[in-house]
Amino acid sequence: MTPELMKVSIAKLGTSIQEVEIAVWSTAMDALRKAGFNLDWVVSVKRNWTVITLDAALTADDVLLISMTKVKGWLDEATATETPVNVLKLSFHIVKENQPEVNGQVAFTDDMSTFDIIKQVMNSKGVSLNDFKEIKDAEGNAVTFSDKLVDGGSYKIVISDTPRSDENYDEDDED
């Protein structure tokens, strides 16, 4: 039995609109993967002109507008503020499904989004965001990109156990 499918449109500045067919209740991350986007370069996603997180569920005929970084490590002016920020000490684990865990703690500022923190943790460990599956807290509860991470918290980043086919992914697609 094949799952019920829906179509969504994806647009990136300077490119034509791309339409993809995905399963009903799929997320923005699922749609971008299907369209071949490198998730490591995604800065923001708007659904029907409203900013969403990558784990937001989509509905049929949604239109996604994608902003992507131009240069790796680029810091936009919106994040370069004079506002004082506090440091968050967080612990993350990046594990393949059904694999033993390793522990470590890293400091972040409390003005960073969950998505930005996860992206930075994965990139620093040499793991592509394209392999991301889910985030879990110390109790094993799912954490979404819209949730705020808790100071002193311990989190597990679960990545796909099977290598992802990158045949639709263009590494030079950086703008």
N, C-alpha and C positions, 0 to 999 in steps of 0.2 A: 504494500500500500504506500503510495507516494504522499508526502505531506502536502497540504494545501499551500499554494504559492501566491505571492503578491508581487507587484512591481513597485519599485521606488526609483526616483531620479536622483542622480548625484552630479553636482556641479562644483568645479574648482575654478577659481579665477583664471581667466585666460584660456580655458579649454571649453569644448562643447559639452553639453549635458549628456551624461551617460545613464542609461536605464539598466537596472539589474533586476533579476527575478530571484526572490528569496522566500524562505518558508515564513508562513504567518507567525507572528510573535518574535521574529528575529530582531536583533539589536542593530544599532548603527554600526557597531564594530563588525558584525556579520556582513552587512551590506558593503562596507568599505573593503573588507577582505575579498568579497566576491568580485568587486570592481577592480581589484589588483592594487589598491593603495598601500603604501608602506606606512603602517601605523606609527612608526618611530618619528615621522615627520609631521604628524597631525598636531596642529595647535588648537583648533577649535572646530566644532561641528554645530551647524544651525539646522534645525528641522523646521521647515516652513517659517523661517526667519526668526526662530527662537533658539537660543543657545541650549544645547543638550549635552549630556555625557555620552560616552561611547557605549555604555551599557543600557541606554534608554531603548525601550521597545518601540518598534516602528509600526505604522499602519499603512495600508495600501495607498498608493499614490502620494506618499510623502515626498518632499523635495529636500535633499540635504545639500547645504552649502559648506564646503570644506576650505579651511584656511590651513596652509602648511608652511613650515619654516623654509627659508631660502638658504640659510647657512647653518650647519650643525653648530649648536652652542650659541646661536644668536639670541640675544636678550632684547625683547621689545621694550619700548619706552614706557608702556603701561605697567610693567613689573619693576622698572627701575625707579622706585619712589624714595623719598626722604623719610617716609613714615617708619618709626621704629617697629621692629618685629621681634617676637620672642622665638626662642629656639625650641623645637620639638625633638625629643629623643625617641626614635622609633626603631623597632627591630623588624626585619623582613627576612623571609626565607623564599628562595626561588627553587622550587622542586618540580621534578617531573612527577606525573601521577604515579602513585604507588612506589615512591622512592624514599629512602631514609632522609631525615632532615638535618640541616646544619644551622647554627645560630650565629647572629651578628647584630650589632646595633649601630645606627647612623643618625646624625643630627640634621634636621631640616628646619626651615623657618615656618611659623604657623600661618603665614599668608599664602603658602603654596597649596594648590588644589591636590586632591588625592591622585588624580590622573597624572599631574606633573611629577609628584613624588614617585609613583610607581614607574613612570617612564624613566626617570633619572636612575632609580635603583636598578632597573633591568638593563639600561644602557651601560651603567658602570660595571655590571657583571658580564657584559658582552652578550647579553641575551636580547634578541629582538622582540619588540612589542608585538610583532606579528604572531609570536608563539603564545601570547597571553591567553589564559583560560579564565581564571577567577582569582579573587582575593578572599582570604579567610582570616578572621581574628583568632586569638589564642583559644577560644572556646569552639572553634570550627564553624562559626556563623559566617555566612557570606557577607562581604562588604562591597558596596557599590562605589563608583567613582563620585557620586554625589554625596556620599557619607564623609564626614570630617574624621580624620584619624586622631586618636587620643594620645596625648603625651605619655610616654612610657609604655605604650601599647606594643604588642608583638603580633606580627601579621605574617601570613604565608601567601606568597604569590605562586599560584599553580600555573604551570605552562603545559602545553600539549605534550603528550608522551610520544606522539608520532611526528616525524618531521613534516612540515608543511610544504606543499608543492608551491613554489614561487614562480610558476610559469607565466602567470598573469601580472606579476609584480615587476615594476621597472625601477631599478635602483637609482636611475638618473632622474626620476620623477620627484624633484625636490622643491618645486615652487608652488 
